[in-house]
Amino acid sequence: LYVLAMGVSDYKNINKLRYCATDAALIEKTFKEGTGGLFGKVETKLLTDKQVTTAGMKAGLDWLKSKMTPKDIAIVSFSGHGARDPFGTFYLCTQDMTDDLDKTAMPGKEFQKRLEDMPGRVVAILDACHAGTAAEGSLPPSAADSLVQDLTAEDSGVIV
């Protein structure tokens, strides 16, 4: 089991959140200490606040991919702000995000592609604004967040 837990509470340029970094730390700790021998090996990586830049997220996902084999399971969690640009594109908000989302945030499509390219099975836990609209069914499909829709598609192979 491999766990990549990411959480941002202390944002540089947008409203701070109270519990996102703590949530990531608790997820990491729970899987690290609470699996009770279910897995032969458990490795974790925790990224919080200033570590959760676009480069930091990419490095974390690269770490995960370098460790996994087709027989492995990964838990990838993100807790923090989510945003949409004027065209409806979804982004996971990094700690140092600015108005230039393409350069300073993690595009949902890139996050999706990186998860789908993992060699094993992946469970994604997303706690961000706009991340759950698709699951609620309260909006028409065109207005629902494409990241969750795409990740929950049968051919994605990712559990959200």
Sequence and secondary structure as in RCSB ss.txt:
>XXXX:A:sequence
LYVLAMGVSDYKNINKLRYCATDAALIEKTFKEGTGGLFGKVETKLLTDKQVTTAGMKAGLDWLKSKMTPKDIAI
VSFSGHGARDPFGTFYLCTQDMTDDLDKTAMPGKEFQKRLEDMPGRVVAILDACHAGTAAEGSLPPSAADSLVQD
LTAEDSGVIV
>XXXX:A:secstr
 EEEEEE  S SSS   SSHHHHHHHHHHHHHHSSTTSSS  EEEEEEGGG SHHHHHHHHHHHHHH  TT EEE
EEEEE EEE TT  EEEE TT  S HHHHEEEHHHHHHHHHT SSEEEEEEEETTTTHHHHT S TTTS HHHHH
HTSTTT EE 
